[in-house]
Amino acid sequence: MRHFGHISPTVRKDLFHQEPVEFTAASPSRLLSAALGATLYSPATRPHLAADIRKQAARGVLSMVLCLEDSISDAEVGSGEINLIRQFEALDEQDDELPLLFIRVRTPEQIPDLVRRLGGTARHLAGFVLPKFTESRGTAFLDAVAEAESRHGMSRLYAMPVLETPDLLHLETRVEALAGISRTVNRHREHVLALRLGVTDFCSAYGLRRTPDMTAYDVQIVAGVIADVVNVLSRADGTGFTVTGPVWEYFRSQQRLFKPQLRRSPFLEEGVEELRTALIEHDLDGLLREIELDRANGLLGKTCIHPAHVTPVHALSVVSHEEFSDAQDILRPERGGGGVMRSAYTNKMNEVKPHRAWAERTMLRAEVFGVAREEVGFVDLLTAGLQV
């Protein structure tokens, strides 16, 4: 697998100063967690799920979650499990490249049971998504992942806990809830690939729902939780985990109150203003702004519920040539003693010690998403991704 691997090598060569690396499910977890990108969710009950997975892989999706939880009704869980077994058998019939596949379960008991029922086809399974994760619930979930991995001789099963419970939202319980989650995931660090945020559940606790004109960061009670999750669980001192961005709920035009959040000039320069119009008509200008705010607030990757959201997430994850140049300068061995320098682009100050953690994160993102050529921008990357 590699990001932008679905576009031709010739086009990639024109777009990238440094192309994204190839990786597999056996790659180091540090690389995999950064490479998740747009993680596309799909109900486990879809009758043609195997074909859908192959179709999305051909369009550049590299991680998917097959959901047995909130996306289906309580009455559908049994049939959803049976369908998953059948669809994994269909995936096993062809030796083609698949995304990283995760199953979102409801209970810890489902984990070893599903691995057992999948049998040999479990080789296509990267791990499980663990809903409504707390210290008390999380221990049983993570123990079940470790048990299933050991009992069935699997090389590695990963877990992605979802942080979405009211005790994280409520001010009087938040500190202890975060401390408990931290204790739990650190005890099982070898299995925890990334932490996911359930912002829809956060909003639900207060009867809120953001509009297409607003990002998660405009809902202040949600923005506060995101900040605290990053504060406790995603520090850049070697103890942190990758935390992924929240889902964007919209994919069709809604009535708008505010102006579009997408500048016209980058699209005019590339002669693709119709692309800007299409993005606005599908409320994707709000998504683009939220992706930028995700990264500014320490999140990487994003939960997606519609294929149209995948390419924008990946296009905005590519490291610009300017970012790469700054990160390289900061990390040069001769800069080990610190100091300040003018950037190669002569538009900012690079301070070696304070900016070092940023530079290291940027280089990891550059490894998995690539570095754009100096003259290549987001519009070029988005256009190339959408043309496949």
SEMILO-533762 format. One line per 3 residues: number of its first residue (from 0); for each residue x, y, z of C-alpha. Coordinates in nm, 2 decimals. Layout:
# residues N
NUM	X,Y,Z  ...
This chain:
# residues 388
0	0.00,0.00,0.00  0.09,0.36,-0.05  -0.09,0.69,-0.05
3	-0.17,0.81,-0.40  -0.07,0.47,-0.52  -0.40,0.46,-0.72
6	-0.27,0.73,-0.96  -0.02,0.66,-1.23  0.36,0.67,-1.16
9	0.40,0.94,-1.42  0.15,1.17,-1.25  0.30,1.10,-0.91
12	0.64,1.20,-1.04  0.50,1.53,-1.15  0.33,1.59,-0.82
15	0.59,1.48,-0.56  0.93,1.60,-0.46  0.94,1.29,-0.23
18	0.68,1.02,-0.30  0.49,0.84,-0.02  0.65,0.52,0.10
21	0.50,0.18,0.06  0.38,0.00,0.37  0.20,-0.31,0.48
24	0.00,-0.42,0.78  0.33,-0.56,0.92  0.50,-0.21,0.91
27	0.59,-0.05,1.25  0.29,0.08,1.44  0.44,0.43,1.44
30	0.43,0.44,1.06  0.09,0.27,1.04  -0.08,0.51,1.28
33	0.03,0.80,1.08  -0.06,0.64,0.75  -0.43,0.56,0.84
36	-0.54,0.88,0.66  -0.91,0.89,0.58  -1.06,0.59,0.76
39	-1.38,0.51,0.58  -1.66,0.36,0.78  -1.92,0.11,0.63
42	-2.20,-0.08,0.79  -2.11,-0.45,0.82  -2.46,-0.54,0.68
45	-2.38,-0.42,0.32  -2.46,-0.71,0.09  -2.17,-0.64,-0.15
48	-1.92,-0.53,0.11  -1.63,-0.72,-0.04  -1.68,-0.55,-0.38
51	-1.72,-0.21,-0.20  -1.39,-0.26,-0.03  -1.21,-0.34,-0.35
54	-1.37,-0.05,-0.52  -1.26,0.20,-0.25  -0.91,0.05,-0.25
57	-0.89,0.13,-0.62  -0.98,0.49,-0.54  -0.71,0.54,-0.28
60	-0.87,0.43,0.05  -0.61,0.26,0.27  -0.81,0.20,0.59
63	-1.17,0.10,0.65  -1.39,0.02,0.95  -1.67,-0.24,0.91
66	-1.92,-0.14,1.17  -2.13,-0.36,1.39  -2.21,-0.08,1.63
69	-2.40,0.25,1.59  -2.44,0.23,1.21  -2.67,-0.07,1.23
72	-2.97,-0.15,1.45  -2.96,-0.38,1.75  -3.16,-0.64,1.56
75	-2.91,-0.65,1.28  -2.60,-0.75,1.48  -2.63,-1.12,1.43
78	-2.69,-1.09,1.05  -2.41,-0.84,1.03  -2.17,-1.08,1.18
81	-2.27,-1.36,0.94  -2.24,-1.11,0.65  -1.89,-1.02,0.77
84	-1.78,-1.38,0.76  -1.92,-1.43,0.41  -1.76,-1.11,0.28
87	-1.42,-1.19,0.43  -1.44,-1.53,0.24  -1.52,-1.33,-0.08
90	-1.21,-1.11,-0.02  -1.00,-1.43,0.03  -1.09,-1.55,-0.32
93	-0.87,-1.29,-0.49  -0.51,-1.20,-0.40  -0.55,-0.82,-0.45
96	-0.43,-0.54,-0.24  -0.68,-0.44,0.03  -0.70,-0.16,0.28
99	-0.63,-0.20,0.65  -0.95,-0.35,0.77  -1.09,-0.31,1.12
102	-1.42,-0.43,1.27  -1.61,-0.21,1.51  -1.77,-0.43,1.77
105	-2.01,-0.37,2.05  -1.88,-0.60,2.33  -1.54,-0.76,2.42
108	-1.69,-1.11,2.37  -1.74,-1.05,2.00  -1.36,-1.01,1.94
111	-1.24,-1.37,2.00  -1.56,-1.51,1.86  -1.53,-1.32,1.53
114	-1.16,-1.41,1.49  -1.25,-1.78,1.55  -1.54,-1.77,1.30
117	-1.33,-1.58,1.04  -1.07,-1.87,1.05  -0.80,-1.83,0.78
120	-0.96,-1.52,0.63  -0.87,-1.33,0.95  -0.54,-1.27,0.78
123	-0.72,-0.97,0.61  -0.81,-0.82,0.95  -0.59,-0.55,1.10
126	-0.78,-0.51,1.42  -1.08,-0.38,1.60  -1.24,-0.05,1.68
129	-1.35,-0.03,2.05  -1.66,0.19,2.11  -1.74,0.41,2.42
132	-1.40,0.34,2.56  -1.34,0.40,2.93  -1.10,0.26,3.18
135	-1.34,0.00,3.31  -1.48,-0.10,2.96  -1.14,-0.06,2.79
138	-0.95,-0.32,2.99  -1.19,-0.60,2.89  -1.18,-0.49,2.53
141	-0.80,-0.48,2.51  -0.76,-0.81,2.70  -1.00,-0.96,2.44
144	-0.78,-0.83,2.15  -0.47,-0.97,2.31  -0.64,-1.30,2.38
147	-0.77,-1.34,2.02  -0.43,-1.26,1.88  -0.26,-1.52,2.10
150	-0.51,-1.79,2.08  -0.53,-1.78,1.70  -0.16,-1.73,1.63
153	-0.20,-1.39,1.46  0.11,-1.18,1.41  -0.06,-0.86,1.54
156	-0.42,-0.74,1.60  -0.45,-0.37,1.66  -0.71,-0.18,1.86
159	-0.85,0.17,1.80  -1.04,0.29,2.11  -1.31,0.55,2.04
162	-1.33,0.83,2.30  -1.70,0.93,2.31  -1.85,0.89,2.66
165	-2.02,1.17,2.86  -1.76,1.14,3.15  -1.51,1.28,2.90
168	-1.74,1.57,2.82  -1.86,1.65,3.18  -1.61,1.89,3.35
171	-1.64,1.73,3.69  -1.53,1.38,3.56  -1.31,1.47,3.27
174	-0.97,1.47,3.44  -1.02,1.13,3.61  -1.17,0.98,3.29
177	-0.87,1.09,3.08  -0.63,0.96,3.35  -0.80,0.62,3.35
180	-0.80,0.59,2.97  -0.43,0.69,2.98  -0.35,0.41,3.23
183	-0.54,0.16,3.03  -0.40,0.23,2.68  -0.05,0.25,2.82
186	-0.08,-0.09,2.97  -0.16,-0.22,2.62  0.05,0.02,2.42
189	0.17,-0.26,2.18  -0.19,-0.31,2.06  -0.32,0.05,2.05
192	-0.27,0.19,1.70  -0.46,0.51,1.74  -0.73,0.68,1.94
195	-1.05,0.80,1.76  -1.28,1.08,1.87  -1.66,1.03,1.88
198	-1.76,1.40,1.84  -2.12,1.31,1.73  -2.17,1.14,2.07
201	-2.01,1.44,2.25  -2.27,1.67,2.08  -2.55,1.43,2.16
204	-2.48,1.46,2.53  -2.60,1.83,2.50  -2.85,1.79,2.22
207	-2.62,1.97,1.98  -2.53,1.92,1.61  -2.29,2.13,1.41
210	-2.41,2.27,1.08  -2.21,2.25,0.75  -2.10,2.61,0.81
213	-1.93,2.51,1.13  -1.64,2.28,1.23  -1.61,2.08,1.54
216	-1.38,2.36,1.67  -1.67,2.61,1.65  -1.86,2.40,1.91
219	-1.67,2.52,2.21  -1.77,2.24,2.45  -1.64,1.99,2.19
222	-1.33,2.19,2.11  -1.25,2.19,2.48  -1.27,1.81,2.50
225	-1.05,1.77,2.19  -0.79,2.00,2.35  -0.78,1.80,2.67
228	-0.76,1.46,2.49  -0.46,1.59,2.29  -0.31,1.74,2.61
231	-0.32,1.41,2.80  -0.29,1.14,2.53  -0.10,1.29,2.24
234	0.20,1.46,2.38  0.51,1.48,2.16  0.75,1.35,2.43
237	0.73,0.99,2.32  0.44,0.90,2.55  0.16,1.01,2.31
240	-0.07,0.83,2.08  -0.20,0.93,1.74  -0.54,1.09,1.78
243	-0.75,1.10,1.46  -0.99,1.38,1.35  -1.37,1.36,1.40
246	-1.62,1.26,1.14  -1.76,1.52,0.89  -2.13,1.44,0.87
249	-2.23,1.62,0.55  -2.21,1.52,0.18  -2.50,1.69,0.01
252	-2.58,2.06,-0.02  -2.76,2.22,0.27  -2.91,2.57,0.31
255	-2.62,2.80,0.41  -2.61,3.10,0.64  -2.24,3.20,0.58
258	-2.01,3.25,0.29  -1.81,2.96,0.15  -1.48,2.91,0.34
261	-1.28,2.82,0.03  -1.07,3.09,-0.14  -1.13,3.13,-0.52
264	-0.77,3.23,-0.62  -0.60,2.88,-0.60  -0.87,2.73,-0.82
267	-0.85,3.02,-1.07  -0.48,2.99,-1.10  -0.52,2.62,-1.19
270	-0.81,2.68,-1.42  -1.04,2.45,-1.22  -1.29,2.69,-1.07
273	-1.57,2.43,-1.14  -1.40,2.21,-0.89  -1.43,2.48,-0.62
276	-1.80,2.51,-0.71  -1.85,2.13,-0.68  -1.68,2.13,-0.34
279	-1.90,2.41,-0.21  -2.21,2.25,-0.35  -2.13,1.93,-0.15
282	-2.05,2.12,0.17  -1.68,2.01,0.14  -1.54,2.36,0.20
285	-1.63,2.31,0.57  -1.46,1.97,0.57  -1.14,2.12,0.42
288	-1.14,2.39,0.70  -1.19,2.12,0.96  -0.90,1.91,0.83
291	-0.67,2.21,0.86  -0.79,2.27,1.21  -0.75,1.90,1.30
294	-0.38,1.92,1.21  -0.33,2.26,1.38  -0.47,2.10,1.70
297	-0.25,1.79,1.69  -0.48,1.54,1.52  -0.38,1.32,1.22
300	-0.61,1.13,0.99  -0.99,1.15,1.00  -1.30,0.94,1.04
303	-1.50,0.94,0.71  -1.85,0.82,0.63  -1.86,0.91,0.26
306	-1.61,0.82,-0.01  -1.61,1.19,-0.13  -1.43,1.29,0.19
309	-1.13,1.06,0.13  -0.94,1.25,-0.14  -0.96,1.59,0.04
312	-0.82,1.44,0.36  -0.53,1.28,0.18  -0.46,1.59,-0.04
315	-0.44,1.81,0.27  -0.22,1.56,0.45  0.07,1.59,0.19
318	0.36,1.79,0.33  0.43,2.11,0.13  0.77,2.17,0.00
321	0.80,2.47,0.23  0.71,2.26,0.54  0.96,1.99,0.44
324	1.24,2.25,0.38  1.18,2.40,0.73  1.17,2.05,0.90
327	1.49,1.95,0.72  1.67,2.27,0.84  1.56,2.22,1.20
330	1.67,1.86,1.21  2.01,1.90,1.06  2.27,1.73,1.29
333	2.48,2.04,1.31  2.18,2.22,1.46  2.18,2.00,1.77
336	2.28,2.28,2.00  1.98,2.49,1.91  1.96,2.84,1.77
339	1.74,3.04,1.54  1.76,3.07,1.16  1.56,3.23,0.88
342	1.37,2.98,0.68  1.49,2.89,0.33  1.17,3.05,0.20
345	1.28,3.37,0.39  0.93,3.42,0.54  0.96,3.29,0.90
348	1.18,3.21,1.19  1.28,2.85,1.26  1.38,2.80,1.62
351	1.56,2.47,1.65  1.47,2.35,2.00  1.10,2.46,2.02
354	1.02,2.35,1.67  1.20,2.02,1.68  0.89,1.81,1.78
357	0.69,1.97,1.50  0.97,1.89,1.25  0.98,1.53,1.36
360	0.60,1.50,1.32  0.62,1.67,0.98  0.89,1.42,0.86
363	0.68,1.13,0.96  0.38,1.27,0.77  0.62,1.33,0.48
366	0.72,0.97,0.48  0.36,0.84,0.45  0.19,1.11,0.25
369	0.48,1.24,0.05  0.62,1.59,-0.01  0.47,1.80,-0.29
372	0.70,1.96,-0.55  0.77,2.33,-0.49  0.51,2.45,-0.74
375	0.24,2.19,-0.65  -0.04,2.29,-0.42  -0.35,2.13,-0.27
378	-0.56,2.19,-0.58  -0.32,1.99,-0.80  -0.32,1.70,-0.55
381	-0.70,1.71,-0.51  -0.75,1.72,-0.89  -0.52,1.43,-0.95
384	-0.68,1.22,-0.68  -1.03,1.28,-0.81  -0.95,1.20,-1.17
387	-0.89,0.83,-1.11
